[in-house]
Amino acid sequence: MSNDSQVEVSVVIPCLNEAQSIGIVIEKAQKALAQMGVRGEIVVADNGSTDGSVEIAQSMGVRVISVTQKGYGSALRGGIEAAAGRYIVIGDADDSYDFTEIPRLIELLDAGYELVVGSRFKGTILPGAMRWSSRIGNPIITCLFNALFGTQVTDSQSGMRAFTREAYRRMGLQATGMEFASEMLIKAEKLGLRIAEVPITFHPDRRGRPPHLHPLRDGWRHLKLMLTYSPTVLFFLPGGIIVLVGLALMGSQLLAPIEQPLWIGPVRMDFHWAILGSLFTLCGAQVIQAHFLAKAYSIAHRLYENDPFLDWLSRVLSVERVLVVSLLLIGIGFVLDASVLWTWIRTGYGALVSGHTRLVIFGSTLIALGTQMFFNAFLFSIIGDAFVQNHTVSREQADHFHADSPSFPLHTAPLRGNRDGSRTPVQGTRPSRTEG
């Protein structure tokens, strides 16, 4: 292969001690490339093998690169960034994915899709190919994934995928572990890339060693990643519920006479319930504020998607206005607490009635809430500077930002090549709807 710019398909294989299967996988990939009649390459991204995997791969004439940062995602990112093809195919080195099925994925890229996922659940899972825990866990994670991000995939954890190099550049993937698979789909959906699935056959692996996948640890990493990309579900919904419960508990105390506690039937609801309500209100309010901080950070630094509500909120609630509101809350809280203090002094430091204790709880809650808002306003301002700057540039300029970032040494491919050798401009994408 004399000219990397002519490479059409790159097959990237992450590898860590796969001596028993790497040769078989490379042979199948070579067969697939020959079957398609394209100029291709095979890149083995080695992650520290010590069993002779590297020597086997080198003896078969493929490119082998060493990726020092540990992790499945790290190995894939290193291999993809070293690849030269317009189209990139990834798959595991344990022969669980049949690389002779690569042409079926490439056909959909030729048809205009930008990410093609090989679905094991649409295809065939051979006996012994998938552990019972994965048969249960993968559909659960996929169902949750679809609910959070509005996708319609059937196998969000599939390790066999094909995508354009331009799509990879735009996604700017950062995951280092198994959660790489989830991050790719999340960003592809949020960027509006055209996604498709193709049925594939999942085979028993030939690794002859314990699996790199740890169901509990890696399942948690997938879940954590999905939640961090869904701040509404992670923060806003639970925060809102907690606040409503807190306000209900505190509000019920407003029905009580000043001299005595509130009775609801045989149940005595004294100021202790106001204390609990205050706790819930403050915790929920902090979680809701964390939602807006996380949302602004996500848009400014990780995802270039528009959020109309946050746009509107950033215009209506400027930092100065939030500071004024927070100071008003603190002021009202001090007035309530001071009124109780004055009553206590005026009555000769005697015992206070239940209503006075409730007023102290209300006032202290407002002081704490105002203090939260005051300092979170400055934190939002720090993050918001990048958020506002992000909204002053176009999507294309944002893509150039990713391309220029030292964190992502990404390839650019402004033109889409055709099988006949001609090249046409890459077409814009529409809002994504997963197709299969």
N, C-alpha and C positions, 0 to 999 in steps of 0.2 A: 504494500500500500504506500504509494509514493506521495500522495497529496491528501492530508487530513480533511481539506475542505470538500473533497469529493465523497467522503464517507456518508452513506445514507442512513444506515442502521447501526447503532452501537448496542451490544448486549453487555450489560454490567452485572457481574456476579459477585456478591460479597462472600468472603471466604474466611473461615476460622477452623483449621484442622478438619478438612473435608477430603482427605487423601483417598478414601474409599469410593467417593462419588464424583469428585471434581472432573476427572477425565471423561466420565460418561456424560456429564452435563455439557462440557465443552464440545464433545463430539455431536451431541444433539443440536446445540446452537449452530455449529458449523454446517450441519446438514440443513437446518432451516434457512440460513443465509444463502446457501447454494440453491436451495429450492426456489427462493424468491428471485434469484438472479440479480441481486443488488450488491453494491460495494458496501461491505460491512466490516465490523471489527468486534472482537470480544475482549472485554476489559475485566480482569479478575482483580477485585479490590481486597487485598489480603490484610487481615486485621491482627496479624501476629501468629500465624500458623507455625507449628514446630514439628509437624508429622510428615513433611515432604510434599504438602499440597502445592507449594510454590514451584518446586522443581517439576512436578507433574504438569502444571499449567504451562510453564516455560517450555517444556519439551514438546508441547503441542502447538507452539508458535503463536500464542496469544499474548497480549499485553498484560503484564502484572505490575500493579502499583502497590506500594506499601502505605497503609493508613495507620498512623500511630495512635490517634485518638480512639479509644475503645468504644465499641457499641455498634449495633446493627445499622442504625441511622448514620453514624459517622462513616462506616465503611461504604455505604451506598452513596452518601454525599461526595466522598472522595473519589469514588469510581465515576460517578456521573459528571463531576466537574472536570475529570481527566478525559472524558469521552469526547469524540469529535463528530458523532453522527447528528443528523437533523432529527432523527427519531431515536429514542432511547427505550430499551426494554430491560426490565429488572426481574430477577428471579433468584431463588435460593440455590445454593450449591449442593444440596443434599439429594437432588433428583426427585423431590416430591412434586415439583412442577415439571411438566413435560415441555421442554423447549422446542420440540418439533411443532408445537401449536403457535409459535410466534407469528407465522404469516397471518393467522386469523386476527390477531391484534393489530398488526400493521395495516391490514385492509381497512379497518375502521379509522385509523389515523389518515390514510389516504382519502377517506370519505369526508374528512373535515373535522373529525373529533380531535380533541386535544389531550385527553386522558382516557385510556381504555384499561379497565380493570378485569382481570380474569376471575370469574365467579365460580367458586367450587360448589356453592349451593345451587346454582343454576345448572351446573354440569354434573359430574360424577365423582363421588368420594369412594374410592376403592376400600375394601375391607382392610382394617389395620392402618389406614393412612392418617386418621385423625383420632386423637384421644377423646374419651368421653367428655372430659372437662372442656375441651375446645368445641365439641359439638353442642354443648349447652351454652358456654360462655360467648362464643362468636356471634350467634344469633341475638343474644341479649345485648351485646355491645353494639351490634349493627342496628338493632331496633332503637336503642337509645340515641345512636348517632343520627338516624333519620329523623327522630322526633326533635332533636336539638337544632339541626341544620337544614331541615326541609329537603333532604335528599331522598332518593328512592333506590339506593343500592341494596344488594342482597348479600354482599360479602365485603364489609368494610376493612377486614383484616387480611385480605388476600395479599400474598407477597409477589404475585406475578402481575406486572403492569407494563403498559407502554404509554409514552407521552412524547410530545414534541420538546425539543430543547428550549424553544421559546417559552413554552408553558412552564417548564422547570425554572427558567430564569425569573419569570414573573412571580412564581410562588415563594421564592426566597426561603426555602425550608431550613429549619434550624435544629430539629430534633436529633438526638444522638442515639436513642434506643429504639425499641420495637414500636414506640408510638409514632415513629416516622410515617407509618402507613396511615394513621389517623390524621396527622398534620397535613399530609398531601391532599387528602380528600376535603378536609375542612377549607384549606386555602383555595383549592380548585373551585369549590362551590361558591365561596365568597367572592372570588374574582370573576365569576360568571363563565368559567371555562366549559366547553362542551364535553360532557362525560358520558361514557358508554360502558356497558359490561358485555362480556362474551363468555359463554359457558366453557369451562375447562375441566380436565380430569386431574384429580388429586391422587397421587400415588403414595404408597408406603415409602418412607425415606430409606436411603442406603447409608446413613451416616456412620452407624456402628459405634456411637458414643452417646452420652446423655444429651438431650436437646438443650440448645442455648435458651429456649423460651422457658420462662418461669411464670406459670399461669397467674398466680396471685400478684406477684410483683409487677409483671408487665401489664396485667389487666388493670391494676391500679394506676399505672403510668398513663395508659390510654384514657381511663376515666378522668384523671386529673387534667390531662391536656384538653379533653373535650369540654370540661367545665370551665377551665380558664378562658376558653374561646367562646363561652356562653355566659357572660357576666350577668345577664338578666336572670337566668336560671340559678346561677350560683349565688348571686347577691340580692337582686331586687325582689324576687318573689318571696324567698324566706324572710328577708328584711321587712317587707311590707306586711307579711302575716304577723311577725313578731310585734311590729309597731301597732297594728290594729288590736291585738290582744292587750298590749300595754295600755293603749288609750281607753279601751273598754273598761279595764280594771280601775284606772284612775278616774274616768268619767263617771263611773258608778258612785264614786265617793262624793261627787258634787250633789247628789240627791240626799245626802245625809244632813241632818240638822247640825248646827255648829256645836251644840252642847253634848251630843251623843252619837254613837256609831250608827251605821246603816243596818237595818234588819230587813232581810228578804225572807219572809216566812220565818222558819225557825233558825235560819242561818244568820249569824252575826258577822257583818263585813266591816271590820274596824279599819283603822289606818294601816294595818299590816298589809292589807290588799293594795293600798296605794303604794306602799314600798315595792311590792312585787310588780305592780304596773309601771312604776318608774324604772325599775331594772329592765323590763321588757322594752319600754319605749326607747331608752337610751341605747340599748344593744341593737335594736332594730334600726334606729336612725343611723347609727354608725355603719351598719351593714349596707343600708341604702346609699349612703354617701360613698362607701367603698365601691359600689356598683358604678357610679358616675366616674370615679377616678379610674377604675379599671377600664371602663368603656373608652374614655379619652385616651388613655395610654395605648390601648389596643389599636385604636384608629391611627394615632399619631406615629406609632413605632412598629406595628406589626401587620396591620391590615389596612388596605386602602379601600374601605367601603364607607358609603355615606350613611349617616344616622340622622334622619330629619329631626327627631325629637331632641337629640343632643345638640344639633345645630341651633334649634330654636331656644333651648335652655341656655346655651352659652351666650346668646344674644340678649335674652330677657334678664337672666340673673348674672349680671356682671359681678366681678369680684367685689367691687365697691358696694353694690346693692346687697350682696350676701353679708358683707361685713356690717352694714347698717342693721340688717335684720338680726344678725347674731348679737349685736350690742343691745338692741331693743329687748331681745329675749333675756339677756343677762340682766338688764336694767329692771325688767318686770320681776324677775326672780328675786333680785335684791330687795325690791319694794315689798314683796310678799313676806320674805324672811324678816325684813326690818320691822314690818308691822307686828309680827308675832313677838319679836324681841321687845318692841316698845310696850306691847300689852303685858308681857311678863314683868318688865321693870315697873310699869305703872301699878300693877297689882301686888307689888311687894315681893316679887320673885316667888310667887306661890305656884301651885299646881296649875297646869294648863289643861283645857278640855280637849277631847278627841279632835275637834275641828281645827284647833290650832296646830296640832301635829300634822294634820293633812295639808294645811297651808304651807308648812315648812317643807314637806315632801314635794308639793307642787313647785314652790319657788326654787328649791335646790335642783329639781329636774330641769327647769328652764335655764338655770345658770349652767348646768353641765351640758345641756343641749346647745346653748349659745356658744359655749367654749369650743365644743366639737366643730361647729360650723365655722367659727372664726378662723381656726388654724387649718381646717380642711380647705377653706377658701384660698388660702395662700398656696397650699399643696396643689390644688386644682389649677391655680394660676401657673405654677411651674410646669405642670404637665400640659396645661392648656395652651401655652405658647407654641409648643410643637403641634398641638391639635389644630390651632388656627392657621399656622403656617402650612400645614398639610392641606387645608381646604383652600389655599390660595394657588395651588398648583393643580394641573390637570393629571389625569390618570397616566398619560404618557410620561409626563415629567416625574411622576412618582415612580414609574418603572425605571427611569434612568437613575433615580436615587438609589434603588436597589442594585442596579448594575454597577454603580460607582462605589458601593459600600465595600470596605475592606473585609467585612465579615462574610461576604458572599462572593467568592470569585466565580462569577457566573458567565456563561456564554451568551452571545447575542445572535439572533437569526432573524433579521428583519424581512427576509424573503423566504417564501415557501417554495422549495424545489419540486418539480414534477418528474414523473418517471421518464418522460421523453427528453429530459435534460434542461427544459426551460424552467424559468423561475418567475413566480408571480408574487405580488405583495401578499403578506399575511392578512387575512380578513379579520375584521373586528369580531368580537364575541357578543353573543346575546346573553341575557340572564339565564343562568344554567338551569336545565331540567335534566336530571339524570335519565339517560336512555339506555335501553338494552335490547 
